[in-house]
Amino acid sequence: MRNGPGTAARAAGARRTRTPRGGRRRPGGVLAALLALLLAPACDAAPDSGSGGAAAGSGSGASHAADTGGDIVLASGVDVTGRGGIRRQLVEDWNKKQAAAGTRWRARIVDLPGSADQQRSQLLGALQSGSAEYDVVNLDVTWVPEFAAADLVRELPGDLVDDQDVIPSVAATAKWGDQVYAVPFNSDVGLLYYRRDYLKSAGVTDPELGKDTHWSVVQQLTEALGAADRKPAQAYEKGWTAQLDASYEGLTVNGIEAFASAVDGLRLTDGAGRYSGTPKMLEAGVDELRNRTQAAYTLPDSARSDEADSLNDFARGRTAFLRHWPYAYGALHQSLTPEQLGVAPLPGRAVLGGQNLAVTTASKRANAAVELVRYLTDAGSERCLLNAGFAATRRSAYDHDGLECKLLKGSGAPSAPASKESTDRMPRDGQGRPEYAHGTLLPALQKAVQRPRTPLYGAFTQTFAAELGRLQSAKPPSKSELAADLHAKLRQALP
């Protein structure tokens, strides 16, 4: 196993530890409501009715006869559906199917502590040194080129991804070069959450944002809120908030969304992962980001906000708009009603996130590991992930009514509309899917853009966020100055 690209990226991509936000106390009620989602149980897999992918419950988990049995270890970050959440339930169901089939294969999850950056460093160190026997690793979509180029994960059968059911934009995250090195597990995409009740209080007669809402409309609505006779709520302060902290991935994500919206077809890296941007496209991107984050519209605390901070600020009513990920849909509905809360595709282009499953090069149980991955990412499992609040990677999970998720622990994610006794407050359609899934989430995923694809992604995001962070200084540089500096530094970071 060679140490080239992986070692270089790990060193270049080391990120500083994010310090707590000083002096801000969070009301316990809001945090308790948001934690309700994280503790909510999910569901499990049901048979597929032929919509694509191997059927959950069809026995597709049976391993190759040449394998002799044992533990398959899956290393993963924290499941946002909480302890005993959907990922663990799916693994447990695979184990039951293995037992029923008479095999001795069993899978278990090893939770990786810390932030995403820390998890990446742990995985790189463990796989390069051989200090941990991981068979399957759950990788952030931006890590796939790095792990593939360093020979830490193996090439996988193409049919795991190219079966006409996996959303094309999502499927592309699983490849490096022309080869498949991972399989999309759960996806992610930026969305715009908004307060319908706030807009009504400002005299907006139609408080529904559509698929083609532009940032200028968001800014106009913010101005209407500020010009109203009184604040829409006592807590209201500014128009919108997002994850703009430069010390972690949040500013990179929001920056790429602004850049991709300003420059159609933006590509900052080529097919080999080398820097391919120009000062002109960077200048346009910087200009768009500055426009979006003007002080007149943006909550000042967003410059120090991560996902939890921005979610909490919006839930408390401090802003009318929020840029966040799909899991916020369920979290926010724990404290806000459908009459108060709306969600729409993010204006412009949104960034694709999510995690992909890969089989390690060092695995001694590779055949069985591939079958575990096949089961965890098939159509039935994806429907379960969608019901639990994740963004599913397969179109059938969104539009195939015959595909159900039947295994259910508790009341967190029913496969039928929630009963009056249910503690699940997420609005659902007649098939039990999150109500916004087909009309809002699926189109957003199909239109989403990737972050730069490079084995040196750690070096890219550190450089990109550090330079964009200068816009938050007391004396920010001009857009042309910042674009020129960013261009020079990215050329160094991605030679």
Residue pairs with C-beta under 8 A, 6 or more apart in sequence:
1 127
1 128
1 130
1 150
1 151
1 152
1 361
1 362
2 150
2 151
3 128
3 150
4 149
4 150
5 146
5 149
5 150
5 455
5 456
6 124
6 128
6 146
6 147
6 149
6 150
6 152
6 455
7 124
7 128
7 150
8 456
8 459
9 124
9 146
9 150
9 455
9 456
9 457
9 458
9 459
10 120
10 121
10 124
10 125
10 458
12 456
12 458
12 459
12 462
12 493
13 117
13 120
13 456
13 457
13 458
13 459
13 461
13 462
14 117
14 121
14 458
14 462
15 117
15 247
15 248
15 458
15 461
15 462
16 247
17 247
18 115
18 245
18 247
18 248
18 306
19 247
21 301
21 304
21 305
21 309
24 301
26 312
27 316
29 335
30 312
30 315
30 316
30 335
31 312
33 315
33 331
33 334
33 335
34 308
34 311
34 312
34 315
34 331
34 332
34 334
34 335
36 331
36 334
36 423
37 80
37 81
37 82
37 327
37 330
37 331
37 334
37 389
38 80
38 81
38 82
38 331
39 82
39 83
40 81
40 82
40 330
40 410
40 411
40 412
40 413
40 423
40 424
41 81
41 82
41 84
41 85
41 89
41 408
41 409
41 410
41 411
41 412
41 413
42 81
42 85
42 86
42 89
42 384
42 387
42 388
42 389
42 408
42 409
42 412
42 413
43 86
43 89
43 384
43 387
43 388
43 405
43 406
43 407
43 408
43 409
43 412
43 413
43 414
43 415
44 86
44 89
44 90
44 92
44 93
44 384
44 405
44 406
44 407
44 408
44 409
45 56
45 57
45 90
45 93
45 375
45 378
45 380
45 381
45 383
45 384
45 405
45 406
45 407
46 56
46 57
46 380
46 383
46 384
46 403
46 404
46 405
46 406
46 407
46 415
47 55
47 56
47 57
47 58
47 380
48 54
48 55
48 56
48 57
48 58
48 378
48 379
48 380
48 396
48 403
49 55
49 400
49 402
49 403
51 165
51 379
51 394
51 396
51 400
51 402
51 403
52 163
52 164
52 165
52 379
52 394
52 395
52 396
53 163
53 165
53 377
53 378
53 379
53 380
53 382
53 394
53 396
54 60
54 374
54 375
54 378
54 379
55 378
55 379
55 380
56 93
56 375
56 378
56 379
56 380
56 381
56 383
56 384
57 97
57 380
59 97
59 101
60 371
60 374
60 375
60 378
61 94
61 97
61 98
61 101
61 371
61 372
61 374
61 375
62 97
62 98
62 101
62 103
62 371
63 98
63 103
63 105
63 367
63 368
63 371
64 367
64 368
64 371
66 367
67 105
67 365
67 367
67 368
68 104
69 103
69 104
69 105
70 104
70 105
70 106
70 365
71 106
71 107
71 108
72 105
72 106
72 107
72 108
72 135
72 136
72 365
72 368
72 369
72 372
73 107
73 108
73 110
73 132
73 133
73 134
73 135
73 136
74 91
74 107
74 108
74 109
74 110
74 134
74 135
74 136
74 137
74 138
74 357
74 372
75 109
75 110
75 112
75 123
75 126
75 132
75 134
75 136
75 137
75 138
76 87
76 109
76 110
76 111
76 112
76 137
76 138
76 355
77 111
77 112
77 116
77 119
77 138
77 355
78 111
78 112
79 85
79 86
79 87
79 88
80 327
80 389
80 390
81 87
81 388
81 389
81 390
81 412
81 413
84 409
85 388
86 384
86 385
86 387
86 388
86 390
86 413
87 109
87 376
88 109
89 384
89 407
89 409
90 375
90 376
90 381
90 384
90 385
91 107
91 108
91 109
91 372
91 376
93 407
94 107
94 372
94 375
94 376
95 106
95 107
97 375
98 104
98 105
98 106
105 365
105 368
105 372
107 136
107 372
110 132
110 134
112 118
112 119
112 122
112 123
113 119
114 122
115 248
116 140
116 248
116 249
117 248
117 249
117 458
120 140
120 143
120 458
123 134
123 137
123 139
123 147
124 146
124 147
124 150
124 152
125 131
126 132
126 134
127 134
127 137
127 147
127 152
127 360
127 361
127 362
128 150
128 152
130 362
133 362
133 363
133 364
134 360
134 362
134 363
135 359
135 360
135 363
135 364
135 365
135 366
135 368
135 369
135 372
136 357
136 358
136 359
136 360
136 363
136 369
136 372
136 373
137 147
137 153
137 357
137 358
137 360
138 185
138 355
138 356
138 357
139 147
139 153
139 182
139 355
139 356
139 357
139 358
140 353
140 354
140 355
141 173
141 184
141 352
141 353
141 354
141 355
141 356
141 450
141 451
142 451
142 453
142 457
142 461
143 457
144 153
144 173
144 174
144 175
144 176
144 181
144 182
144 356
144 358
145 176
145 273
145 453
145 454
145 455
145 457
146 454
146 455
146 456
146 457
146 458
147 153
147 181
147 358
148 176
148 177
148 179
148 181
148 182
148 455
149 176
149 273
149 455
150 455
151 361
152 360
152 361
153 181
153 182
153 358
153 359
153 360
153 361
154 181
154 358
154 359
154 360
154 361
154 363
154 366
155 179
155 180
155 181
156 180
156 181
156 182
156 183
156 358
156 359
156 370
156 373
157 180
157 370
158 180
160 180
160 183
160 370
160 373
160 374
160 377
161 171
161 174
161 175
161 180
161 183
161 184
162 171
162 180
165 379
165 394
165 395
165 396
166 184
166 393
166 394
166 395
167 184
167 187
167 393
167 394
167 395
167 442
167 445
167 446
168 446
169 352
169 445
169 446
169 447
169 448
169 449
169 450
170 184
170 187
170 352
170 354
170 393
170 445
171 184
171 393
172 450
173 182
173 184
173 352
173 354
173 356
173 450
174 180
174 181
174 182
174 183
174 184
174 356
175 181
176 453
177 271
181 358
182 356
182 357
182 358
183 356
183 357
183 358
183 373
183 374
183 377
184 354
184 356
184 377
184 393
185 354
185 355
185 356
185 357
185 376
185 377
185 385
185 393
186 354
186 355
186 385
186 390
186 391
186 392
186 393
187 352
187 353
187 354
187 390
187 391
187 392
187 393
187 445
188 325
188 326
188 352
188 353
188 354
188 391
189 325
189 326
189 346
189 350
189 351
189 352
189 353
189 391
189 441
189 444
189 445
189 448
190 253
190 257
190 323
190 324
190 325
190 346
190 350
190 351
190 353
190 444
190 448
191 323
191 324
191 325
191 326
191 328
191 329
191 343
191 344
191 345
191 346
191 350
191 440
191 441
191 444
192 209
192 213
192 218
192 321
192 322
192 323
192 343
192 344
192 345
192 346
192 347
193 314
193 321
193 322
193 323
193 324
193 328
193 329
193 332
193 341
193 342
193 343
194 207
194 209
194 320
194 321
194 322
194 341
194 342
194 343
194 344
195 232
195 317
195 320
195 321
195 336
195 340
195 341
195 342
196 207
196 208
196 339
196 340
196 341
196 342
197 207
197 232
197 339
197 340
198 225
198 232
198 233
198 236
198 320
199 207
199 221
199 224
199 225
199 232
199 320
200 207
201 228
201 232
201 233
202 221
202 224
202 225
202 227
202 228
202 232
203 224
203 228
204 221
204 224
207 342
208 342
209 217
209 342
209 344
210 344
211 344
211 345
211 440
211 443
213 344
213 345
213 347
214 347
214 348
215 261
215 291
215 292
215 347
215 348
217 347
218 239
218 240
218 297
218 321
218 347
219 239
219 294
219 297
221 239
221 320
221 321
222 238
222 239
222 240
222 296
222 297
222 320
222 321
225 231
225 232
225 236
225 239
225 320
226 239
232 320
233 317
234 317
235 316
235 317
235 318
236 317
236 318
236 319
236 320
237 299
237 318
237 319
238 297
238 298
238 299
238 300
238 318
238 319
239 296
239 297
239 298
239 299
239 319
239 320
239 321
240 297
240 298
240 299
240 302
240 319
240 320
240 321
240 322
240 323
241 298
241 299
241 301
241 302
241 305
241 310
241 313
241 314
241 318
241 319
241 321
241 322
241 323
242 250
242 254
242 298
242 302
242 305
242 310
242 322
242 323
242 324
243 250
243 251
243 253
243 254
243 302
243 305
243 306
243 307
243 309
243 310
243 323
243 324
244 250
244 251
244 254
244 293
244 298
244 302
244 303
244 304
244 305
244 472
245 251
245 303
245 304
245 305
245 306
245 309
246 303
246 465
246 466
246 468
246 469
246 472
247 465
248 306
248 465
249 461
249 465
250 305
250 306
250 307
251 465
251 468
251 469
252 451
252 461
252 464
252 465
252 468
253 351
253 353
253 451
254 289
254 292
254 323
255 285
255 289
255 464
255 465
255 468
256 266
256 351
256 449
256 451
256 452
256 464
257 323
257 346
257 348
257 349
257 350
257 351
257 449
258 285
258 288
258 289
258 292
258 348
259 266
259 268
259 281
259 282
259 284
259 285
259 288
259 289
260 266
260 285
260 348
260 349
260 351
260 449
261 288
261 347
261 348
261 349
262 281
262 284
262 285
262 287
262 288
263 281
263 284
263 285
266 281
266 285
266 449
267 276
267 277
267 452
268 275
268 276
268 277
268 452
268 460
268 490
269 275
269 276
269 452
269 453
269 454
269 460
269 494
270 276
273 452
273 453
273 454
273 455
273 456
273 494
274 454
274 494
274 495
275 490
275 491
275 493
275 494
275 495
277 487
277 490
278 487
279 480
279 483
279 484
279 487
280 483
282 482
282 483
282 486
282 487
283 479
283 480
283 483
285 483
286 468
286 471
286 479
286 482
286 483
286 486
287 479
288 348
289 468
289 471
290 471
290 479
292 298
293 302
293 471
299 305
299 313
299 318
299 319
301 309
301 313
302 310
302 313
303 472
305 313
307 324
307 325
310 322
310 323
310 324
311 322
311 324
311 328
311 331
311 332
313 319
313 322
314 321
314 322
314 324
314 332
315 331
315 332
315 335
315 336
322 328
323 346
325 353
326 389
326 390
326 391
326 441
327 389
327 390
329 343
329 389
329 426
329 434
329 436
330 389
330 426
330 434
332 341
333 341
333 425
333 426
333 427
334 425
338 427
338 435
343 436
343 440
344 440
345 440
345 443
345 444
345 447
346 444
349 447
349 448
349 449
350 444
350 447
350 448
350 449
351 448
351 449
351 450
351 451
352 445
352 448
352 449
352 450
352 451
354 391
354 393
357 373
357 376
357 377
359 366
359 369
359 370
359 373
360 369
363 369
375 381
377 393
379 394
379 396
379 397
379 400
379 403
380 403
380 405
382 392
382 393
382 394
382 396
382 397
383 392
383 396
383 397
383 403
383 404
383 405
383 433
384 405
384 407
384 413
385 391
385 392
385 397
386 392
386 397
386 398
386 405
386 433
386 434
386 437
387 405
387 413
387 414
387 415
387 432
387 433
387 434
388 412
388 413
389 413
389 426
389 434
391 441
391 445
392 398
392 437
395 442
396 403
397 403
397 433
398 433
398 437
398 438
398 441
398 442
399 438
399 442
401 431
404 415
404 431
404 432
405 413
405 415
405 432
406 415
408 414
408 415
411 418
411 421
411 422
411 423
411 424
412 423
412 424
413 424
413 426
413 432
414 422
414 424
414 428
414 432
415 431
415 432
416 432
417 428
417 429
417 430
417 432
418 424
418 425
418 426
418 428
426 434
426 435
427 434
427 435
427 436
428 434
428 435
429 435
429 437
429 438
434 441
451 457
451 461
452 460
452 494
454 460
454 494
456 493
456 494
459 493
459 494
460 490
460 493
460 494
462 493
463 486
463 489
463 490
463 492
463 493
464 486
464 490
467 482
467 485
467 486
467 489
468 482
468 486
470 476
470 477
470 482
471 477
471 482
476 482
477 485
